[in-house]
Amino acid sequence: MRAAKRITRVCLWAILWGVGIGLLKLLVFLFHGFNFSPAYLIGSIASFFGNILWGILIGFLLFSKSRLIQCFGYAVAFLIAVFYISCFHYELFFGALPGADLFYYLRELPHLLPSLKSNAPFGFLLFEVGYASILIFGGVFVVDRLGLKLQTSMPGFVFTAGILILSVCIPVFLHVFQSKFSNDAFYQGSRNPIFWLAHSSLISVSENHQSFTPLQIWEYQKALGHRVPSGGKNPNYPLCSNLRSTGSSSFDKRSVILIILESVGNKEVFMEIDQKPLMPNLVKIAKNGLFFENISASGTKSNQVLPAIFSGIPPQTYNNILWKKPLPKLDGLPALLREHGYQTAYFHGSDLSFEQQRSFLKMVGFEHLFDYDPKMEKKVSGWGYDDREMFSTLMNWITHSARPDDPYFATLFTLSTHDPFLLPPDWETSFTQNRAKLRENGTWIGVTPLKDRYDLYLESLHFLDHEIGKFYDWYLESEQSKGTLLVILSDHVTSLHNEAADID
């Protein structure tokens, strides 16, 4: 009899838990201005059963006879609630629930704080944690009061058994049989964060992706002519031939400036708002130079792009090279250029220790690295120094520090168009409609609604274009006559495209 009442109490608490977590997700998404589609909303309702299952497991701890186990249950419930909150914000930021990459980024958490602060305001986080605490303790209190009136009966057993069966079967079906759903929005809304993390990182084995081993990477490099000539075509890579010349190595040693743009695609370059071009300077450069209209980004994240650009390694969306410890030994274009007398330098406004960038860049041959230095008294915007500061640093190095008689290969990876899109306080906005929300005590702040966030992104693009325009004028005046090549490319397109489409 007591066991039956305990199970019924557990099920009642699990229902309250499932409803409460569902309402919490709704509050988080509404606060950020998320535009729910009907299919996504229905999927979120279906995820109720996954929440109930975890509520049942927690409930058995909370309603144990042992005080120690009860305390453990409260701790588990609170940790799971905080995990849910983190996952909801993660989904808003990245458009997907966290998978195996979560375990890597937990180690990089300090580097992510600029984006986390703008997308998860401290005051709202306090509200969420308070809500979770009330849900846990209030749920136990309500169930205890109801438990005094509970009578064990056959309908009660049927109700309890039905809840248990549905709570197990529905989440498993939703997560394992993804192919059964023709509507992606429903499937995305129905996923339970804990089930998804387990499914994507522990259970699921990708059939469409293959990770390269260090040996395969080395063979691929040899086939491309890196370091050791392959002596012709490698039978394992018949489409790749040896590109390294066996004759004279003399060539026109022209200096090269490579600019890698953060989150800029063709759409942004030629975008107009109210018949006003968003990035007129990039359009001018494209018209004056050699412009490749049809090009695909080599990855979806910057950590995939760096090995592709500097080492000729195709991006691995399922296994990032820069996450491997230790890093596999890779050759690089900067190292090859240094063999021919080039000076090499890399500029980026953020901390290059993030995702082992510094180690990789040194390995592939960059001699001088310029990044965020906490000891320097420079104004920080978001992840680090803004693009104005870094373009100035690049021009200063080329003018005053680079050896005038030797060619150089200098790379600048921009930063200001990365979330949270914080710009210098003296920047006059041109495209941001909700200007009042962008300033607080004379400084830019990150705003959370998606429409404001997209406006911030557009404004950061215009700021980047303005700085590129000033740099291009300097290049025409100081470097073009010397034969210096200017190459501009992007790492990947922005993740805000879909958000803008939803808003429009």
C-alpha positions as CSV (number, residue, x, y, z in Angstrom):
1,M,0.0,0.0,0.0
2,R,2.8,2.4,0.9
3,A,4.7,1.5,-2.2
4,A,1.7,2.2,-4.4
5,K,1.1,5.6,-2.8
6,R,4.8,6.4,-3.2
7,I,4.7,5.5,-6.9
8,T,1.5,7.6,-7.4
9,R,3.2,10.6,-5.6
10,V,6.2,10.2,-7.9
11,C,4.0,10.2,-11.0
12,L,2.1,13.3,-9.8
13,W,5.4,15.1,-9.1
14,A,6.7,14.1,-12.5
15,I,3.7,15.6,-14.2
16,L,4.2,18.9,-12.3
17,W,7.9,18.7,-13.3
18,G,7.1,18.1,-16.9
19,V,4.6,20.9,-17.1
20,G,6.9,23.3,-15.2
21,I,9.9,22.6,-17.5
22,G,7.7,23.0,-20.6
23,L,6.6,26.4,-19.3
24,L,10.2,27.4,-18.5
25,K,11.2,26.6,-22.1
26,L,8.3,28.7,-23.4
27,L,9.3,31.6,-21.1
28,V,12.9,31.5,-22.3
29,F,12.0,31.4,-25.9
30,L,9.4,34.1,-25.7
31,F,11.7,36.4,-23.7
32,H,14.2,36.2,-26.6
33,G,11.5,36.9,-29.2
34,F,11.6,33.5,-30.7
35,N,9.0,33.0,-33.5
36,F,7.3,29.6,-32.8
37,S,6.1,27.7,-35.8
38,P,3.0,25.5,-35.1
39,A,5.0,22.4,-35.8
40,Y,7.8,23.4,-33.4
41,L,5.2,24.3,-30.7
42,I,3.5,20.9,-31.1
43,G,6.9,19.2,-30.9
44,S,7.6,21.1,-27.7
45,I,4.4,19.8,-26.2
46,A,5.4,16.2,-27.2
47,S,8.7,16.7,-25.3
48,F,6.5,16.9,-22.2
49,F,6.7,13.1,-21.9
50,G,10.5,13.1,-21.9
51,N,10.4,15.6,-19.1
52,I,8.1,13.4,-17.2
53,L,10.4,10.4,-17.5
54,W,13.2,12.4,-15.8
55,G,10.7,13.7,-13.3
56,I,9.9,10.1,-12.4
57,L,13.5,9.2,-11.8
58,I,14.0,12.3,-9.7
59,G,10.8,11.7,-7.9
60,F,11.9,8.3,-6.6
61,L,14.8,10.1,-4.9
62,L,12.7,12.9,-3.5
63,F,10.1,10.7,-2.0
64,S,12.6,8.2,-0.5
65,K,12.4,7.3,3.2
66,S,16.1,8.2,3.5
67,R,16.8,11.9,4.3
68,L,20.2,11.5,2.6
69,I,18.7,10.2,-0.6
70,Q,16.1,13.0,-0.5
71,C,18.9,15.6,-0.3
72,F,20.6,13.9,-3.2
73,G,17.3,14.1,-5.1
74,Y,17.0,17.8,-4.6
75,A,20.6,18.3,-5.8
76,V,20.0,16.2,-8.9
77,A,16.7,18.0,-9.6
78,F,18.4,21.4,-9.3
79,L,21.3,20.4,-11.5
80,I,19.0,19.0,-14.2
81,A,16.9,22.2,-14.1
82,V,20.1,24.3,-14.6
83,F,21.1,22.0,-17.4
84,Y,17.7,22.5,-19.1
85,I,18.1,26.2,-18.8
86,S,21.5,26.1,-20.4
87,C,20.3,23.9,-23.2
88,F,17.4,26.3,-24.0
89,H,19.8,29.2,-24.3
90,Y,22.2,27.1,-26.3
91,E,19.4,26.2,-28.7
92,L,18.5,29.8,-29.2
93,F,22.1,30.8,-29.8
94,F,23.1,27.9,-32.1
95,G,19.8,26.7,-33.4
96,A,20.3,23.2,-32.1
97,L,20.5,21.4,-28.8
98,P,24.1,20.7,-27.5
99,G,25.7,17.5,-28.6
100,A,29.1,16.0,-28.0
101,D,30.7,19.4,-28.6
102,L,29.3,20.5,-25.3
103,F,31.9,18.6,-23.4
104,Y,34.7,20.4,-25.3
105,Y,33.2,23.9,-24.8
106,L,32.8,23.3,-21.1
107,R,36.6,23.5,-20.9
108,E,36.5,26.7,-22.9
109,L,33.8,28.4,-20.9
110,P,35.8,31.5,-19.9
111,H,36.3,32.4,-23.6
112,L,32.6,32.1,-24.2
113,L,31.5,34.6,-21.5
114,P,31.1,37.6,-23.9
115,S,28.5,35.8,-25.9
116,L,26.9,34.1,-22.9
117,K,26.4,37.5,-21.1
118,S,24.6,39.0,-24.0
119,N,22.4,36.0,-24.8
120,A,21.6,35.1,-21.2
121,P,21.2,38.3,-19.1
122,F,22.1,37.9,-15.4
123,G,18.7,39.1,-14.2
124,F,16.8,36.7,-16.3
125,L,19.1,33.9,-15.3
126,L,18.3,34.6,-11.6
127,F,14.6,34.5,-12.5
128,E,15.1,31.1,-14.2
129,V,17.0,29.6,-11.3
130,G,14.4,31.0,-8.9
131,Y,11.6,29.5,-11.0
132,A,13.4,26.1,-11.0
133,S,13.8,26.2,-7.2
134,I,10.1,27.0,-6.7
135,L,9.2,24.2,-9.2
136,I,11.2,21.6,-7.2
137,F,10.3,22.6,-3.6
138,G,6.8,23.7,-4.5
139,G,6.1,20.5,-6.4
140,V,7.2,18.4,-3.5
141,F,5.0,20.5,-1.1
142,V,1.9,20.2,-3.4
143,V,2.3,16.5,-3.9
144,D,2.8,15.9,-0.1
145,R,-0.5,17.8,0.5
146,L,-2.3,15.9,-2.2
147,G,-0.8,12.6,-1.0
148,L,-2.7,12.9,2.2
149,K,-5.9,12.5,0.2
150,L,-4.7,9.8,-2.2
151,Q,-6.5,6.5,-2.2
152,T,-5.0,3.5,-3.9
153,S,-7.5,2.0,-6.4
154,M,-7.5,0.3,-9.8
155,P,-8.0,3.5,-11.7
156,G,-5.0,4.9,-9.8
157,F,-2.8,1.9,-10.8
158,V,-4.0,2.2,-14.5
159,F,-3.2,6.0,-14.4
160,T,0.3,5.4,-12.9
161,A,1.1,2.5,-15.3
162,G,0.0,4.6,-18.3
163,I,2.1,7.5,-17.3
164,L,5.2,5.2,-16.9
165,I,4.7,3.5,-20.3
166,L,4.1,6.8,-22.2
167,S,7.0,8.5,-20.5
168,V,9.4,5.7,-21.6
169,C,8.0,4.9,-25.1
170,I,7.3,8.4,-26.5
171,P,10.8,9.9,-25.8
172,V,12.6,6.9,-27.2
173,F,10.5,6.9,-30.3
174,L,11.0,10.7,-30.8
175,H,14.7,10.5,-30.5
176,V,15.6,7.2,-32.2
177,F,13.2,7.3,-35.2
178,Q,14.0,10.7,-36.6
179,S,13.4,9.5,-40.2
180,K,9.7,9.0,-39.4
181,F,9.2,12.7,-39.2
182,S,8.8,14.7,-42.3
183,N,8.6,18.0,-40.4
184,D,12.0,19.1,-39.1
185,A,10.5,21.8,-36.9
186,F,8.3,19.2,-35.0
187,Y,11.3,16.9,-34.5
188,Q,13.5,19.8,-33.3
189,G,10.9,20.9,-30.8
190,S,10.2,17.4,-29.5
191,R,13.8,16.6,-28.5
192,N,14.6,16.3,-24.8
193,P,18.0,17.9,-24.0
194,I,19.2,14.9,-21.9
195,F,18.1,12.3,-24.4
196,W,19.5,14.3,-27.2
197,L,22.9,14.6,-25.5
198,A,23.1,10.9,-24.9
199,H,21.8,10.0,-28.3
200,S,24.2,12.3,-30.2
201,S,27.3,11.7,-28.2
202,L,27.1,8.2,-26.7
203,I,24.6,6.1,-28.7
204,S,24.4,7.5,-32.2
205,V,27.1,6.4,-34.7
206,S,27.2,8.5,-37.8
207,E,27.0,6.6,-41.1
208,N,27.6,9.6,-43.3
209,H,30.7,11.0,-41.8
210,Q,34.2,9.6,-41.5
211,S,37.0,11.0,-39.3
212,F,40.4,11.4,-40.8
213,T,43.3,9.7,-38.9
214,P,46.6,11.6,-38.7
215,L,48.1,9.1,-41.2
216,Q,45.3,9.8,-43.7
217,I,45.9,13.5,-43.3
218,W,49.6,13.1,-43.8
219,E,49.0,11.0,-46.9
220,Y,46.6,13.6,-48.3
221,Q,49.2,16.3,-47.7
222,K,51.8,14.4,-49.5
223,A,49.5,13.9,-52.4
224,L,49.1,17.7,-52.6
225,G,52.9,18.1,-52.5
226,H,53.4,19.2,-48.9
227,R,56.9,18.7,-47.6
228,V,57.7,15.4,-49.3
229,P,56.8,15.0,-53.0
230,S,54.5,12.0,-53.5
231,G,56.1,11.1,-56.8
232,G,53.0,11.4,-58.8
233,K,49.4,10.4,-58.0
234,N,48.6,8.6,-54.9
235,P,46.3,5.6,-55.7
236,N,44.3,6.4,-52.5
237,Y,43.6,9.9,-53.8
238,P,43.5,9.6,-57.6
239,L,42.1,13.2,-58.1
240,C,45.2,14.7,-56.4
241,S,48.5,15.1,-58.1
242,N,51.8,16.4,-56.9
243,L,51.7,20.1,-57.0
244,R,55.3,20.7,-55.8
245,S,57.6,21.6,-58.7
246,T,60.8,19.5,-59.0
247,G,62.5,22.3,-61.0
248,S,63.6,25.7,-60.0
249,S,61.9,27.1,-56.9
250,S,62.3,30.8,-58.0
251,F,59.2,32.8,-58.3
252,D,58.0,36.4,-58.0
253,K,58.1,36.9,-54.2
254,R,55.2,39.3,-53.8
255,S,53.9,40.1,-50.4
256,V,50.4,38.9,-49.5
257,I,47.7,40.3,-47.2
258,L,45.0,37.8,-46.4
259,I,41.8,39.1,-44.7
260,I,39.4,36.5,-43.3
261,L,36.0,37.9,-42.6
262,E,34.0,36.6,-39.7
263,S,30.4,35.4,-40.7
264,V,30.1,37.2,-44.0
265,G,28.4,35.7,-47.1
266,N,27.5,36.9,-50.5
267,K,24.1,37.9,-49.3
268,E,25.5,40.3,-46.8
269,V,28.1,41.8,-49.2
270,F,25.4,42.9,-51.7
271,M,22.6,43.6,-49.3
272,E,20.7,46.9,-49.4
273,I,18.5,48.3,-46.7
274,D,16.1,51.0,-47.7
275,Q,18.1,51.3,-50.9
276,K,21.3,51.9,-49.0
277,P,24.1,49.5,-49.5
278,L,25.2,47.7,-46.4
279,M,28.8,47.0,-47.4
280,P,29.7,49.4,-50.2
281,N,33.4,49.1,-49.8
282,L,33.5,45.4,-50.2
283,V,31.3,45.8,-53.3
284,K,33.8,48.3,-54.7
285,I,36.7,45.9,-54.0
286,A,34.9,43.0,-55.7
287,K,34.3,45.1,-58.8
288,N,37.8,46.4,-59.0
289,G,39.4,43.0,-58.4
290,L,38.9,39.3,-59.2
291,F,35.6,38.2,-57.6
292,F,34.6,34.6,-57.3
293,E,30.8,34.5,-57.3
294,N,30.3,30.8,-56.7
295,I,32.2,29.6,-53.7
296,S,31.2,27.4,-50.8
297,A,32.4,27.9,-47.2
298,S,34.9,25.3,-46.1
299,G,33.1,24.7,-42.8
300,T,30.5,26.0,-40.4
301,K,32.9,27.1,-37.7
302,S,36.1,29.0,-37.6
303,N,38.0,26.0,-36.1
304,Q,37.2,24.1,-39.3
305,V,38.3,26.9,-41.6
306,L,41.8,27.5,-40.3
307,P,43.1,24.0,-41.1
308,A,41.4,24.2,-44.5
309,I,43.0,27.6,-45.4
310,F,46.5,27.1,-44.0
311,S,46.9,23.3,-44.3
312,G,44.7,22.3,-47.2
313,I,42.7,19.9,-45.0
314,P,39.0,19.5,-45.9
315,P,36.8,20.5,-42.9
316,Q,35.5,17.6,-40.8
317,T,32.1,18.7,-39.5
318,Y,32.0,15.5,-37.3
319,N,35.4,15.8,-35.8
320,N,37.3,19.1,-35.5
321,I,41.0,18.9,-35.9
322,L,41.7,21.8,-33.5
323,W,39.9,19.9,-30.7
324,K,42.4,17.0,-30.8
325,K,44.9,16.8,-28.0
326,P,47.7,16.6,-28.9
327,L,47.2,18.3,-32.3
328,P,48.1,16.1,-35.2
329,K,51.3,17.3,-37.0
330,L,50.2,19.4,-39.9
331,D,52.1,21.3,-42.6
332,G,51.1,24.8,-43.6
333,L,51.3,27.5,-46.2
334,P,53.0,30.0,-43.9
335,A,55.8,27.5,-43.2
336,L,56.4,26.9,-46.9
337,L,56.5,30.7,-47.5
338,R,59.0,31.1,-44.6
339,E,61.3,28.6,-46.4
340,H,61.4,31.1,-49.3
341,G,62.2,34.1,-47.1
342,Y,58.8,35.3,-46.2
343,Q,57.9,37.0,-42.9
344,T,54.7,35.6,-41.5
345,A,52.3,37.3,-39.1
346,Y,48.7,36.6,-37.8
347,F,46.3,39.2,-36.3
348,H,43.2,38.5,-34.4
349,G,41.4,40.5,-31.7
350,S,40.5,37.6,-29.5
351,D,42.5,35.2,-27.3
352,L,44.2,32.7,-29.6
353,S,44.4,30.1,-26.8
354,F,40.7,29.4,-27.6
355,E,40.4,26.0,-29.3
356,Q,44.2,25.7,-29.5
357,Q,44.5,28.3,-32.3
358,R,47.8,29.6,-31.0
359,S,49.4,26.1,-31.1
360,F,48.0,25.4,-34.5
361,L,49.1,28.7,-36.0
362,K,52.7,28.3,-34.7
363,M,52.8,24.7,-36.0
364,V,51.8,25.8,-39.5
365,G,54.5,28.4,-39.6
366,F,53.3,31.8,-38.3
367,E,56.3,33.6,-36.8
368,H,54.5,36.6,-35.2
369,L,51.1,36.4,-33.5
370,F,49.1,39.4,-32.4
371,D,46.0,38.7,-30.4
372,Y,44.2,39.8,-27.2
373,D,46.6,40.6,-24.3
374,P,45.0,41.3,-20.9
375,K,48.1,43.2,-19.9
376,M,47.6,45.8,-22.5
377,E,45.4,48.8,-21.7
378,K,43.1,48.6,-24.7
379,K,39.4,48.9,-25.0
380,V,37.8,45.5,-25.3
381,S,34.5,45.0,-27.2
382,G,32.9,41.6,-26.8
383,W,35.4,38.8,-27.4
384,G,38.4,41.2,-27.6
385,Y,39.7,44.1,-29.7
386,D,37.4,45.4,-32.4
387,D,38.3,45.4,-36.1
388,R,39.4,49.1,-36.1
389,E,42.1,48.3,-33.5
390,M,43.3,45.2,-35.4
391,F,43.4,46.8,-38.8
392,S,45.5,49.6,-37.2
393,T,47.8,47.0,-35.7
394,L,48.2,45.3,-39.1
395,M,49.0,48.5,-40.9
396,N,51.5,49.5,-38.2
397,W,53.3,46.2,-38.4
398,I,53.6,46.3,-42.2
399,T,54.8,49.9,-42.1
400,H,57.2,49.9,-39.1
401,S,58.0,46.3,-38.1
402,A,58.2,44.2,-41.2
403,R,61.6,44.0,-42.8
404,P,61.4,46.2,-45.9
405,D,63.6,44.0,-48.1
406,D,61.8,40.7,-47.5
407,P,58.3,39.8,-48.6
408,Y,55.6,39.0,-46.0
409,F,52.5,37.0,-45.6
410,A,50.1,38.7,-43.1
411,T,46.7,37.4,-42.1
412,L,44.0,39.3,-40.3
413,F,41.0,37.4,-39.0
414,T,38.2,39.9,-38.2
415,L,36.1,39.7,-35.0
416,S,33.5,42.5,-34.7
417,T,30.9,40.6,-36.7
418,H,30.9,37.8,-34.2
419,D,28.2,37.6,-31.6
420,P,27.6,39.7,-29.4
421,F,28.4,42.3,-32.1
422,L,29.7,44.9,-29.7
423,L,31.1,48.0,-31.4
424,P,33.2,51.0,-30.3
425,P,31.1,53.5,-28.2
426,D,31.8,56.3,-30.7
427,W,30.4,54.4,-33.7
428,E,27.3,56.2,-35.2
429,T,24.7,53.6,-36.1
430,S,23.2,53.6,-39.5
431,F,21.1,50.4,-39.8
432,T,20.0,49.6,-36.3
433,Q,16.4,50.5,-35.8
434,N,16.2,49.9,-32.1
435,R,19.0,52.4,-31.3
436,A,17.9,53.2,-27.8
437,K,18.5,49.7,-26.5
438,L,22.0,49.6,-27.8
439,R,23.5,52.2,-25.5
440,E,23.9,52.0,-21.8
441,N,26.0,54.7,-20.1
442,G,27.6,55.5,-23.5
443,T,28.6,52.0,-24.4
444,W,27.2,49.3,-26.6
445,I,25.4,46.4,-25.0
446,G,24.2,43.1,-26.3
447,V,20.4,42.9,-26.6
448,T,18.5,39.6,-26.5
449,P,15.5,39.8,-28.8
450,L,16.3,38.1,-32.1
451,K,15.2,41.1,-34.2
452,D,17.5,43.4,-32.2
453,R,20.2,40.8,-32.4
454,Y,19.9,40.7,-36.2
455,D,20.0,44.5,-36.4
456,L,23.2,44.4,-34.3
457,Y,24.7,41.9,-36.8
458,L,23.8,44.2,-39.7
459,E,25.3,47.2,-37.9
460,S,28.5,45.2,-37.2
461,L,28.8,44.4,-40.9
462,H,28.6,48.1,-41.8
463,F,31.2,48.8,-39.2
464,L,33.5,46.1,-40.7
465,D,33.0,47.4,-44.2
466,H,33.9,50.9,-43.0
467,E,37.2,49.7,-41.5
468,I,37.9,47.6,-44.7
469,G,37.3,50.8,-46.7
470,K,39.9,52.7,-44.7
471,F,42.3,49.8,-44.9
472,Y,41.8,49.5,-48.7
473,D,42.6,53.2,-49.2
474,W,45.8,52.7,-47.3
475,Y,46.6,49.6,-49.3
476,L,46.1,51.5,-52.6
477,E,48.4,54.2,-51.4
478,S,51.1,52.2,-49.7
479,E,51.2,48.6,-50.9
480,Q,49.5,48.1,-54.3
481,S,52.4,49.8,-56.1
482,K,54.8,47.3,-54.5
483,G,52.9,44.4,-56.0
484,T,51.4,43.3,-52.7
485,L,48.4,41.0,-53.2
486,L,45.2,41.6,-51.2
487,V,43.1,38.5,-50.7
488,I,39.7,38.7,-48.9
489,L,37.6,35.7,-48.0
490,S,35.1,34.6,-45.3
491,D,35.1,31.8,-42.9
492,H,31.4,30.9,-43.1
493,V,28.0,32.4,-43.4
494,T,26.2,33.7,-40.4
495,S,23.9,31.5,-38.3
496,L,21.3,34.4,-38.2
497,H,19.9,33.9,-41.7
498,N,17.1,31.7,-40.5
499,E,16.3,34.0,-37.7
500,A,15.9,36.9,-40.1
501,A,13.7,34.8,-42.3
502,D,11.5,33.9,-39.4
503,I,11.3,37.5,-38.3
504,D,10.4,38.7,-41.8
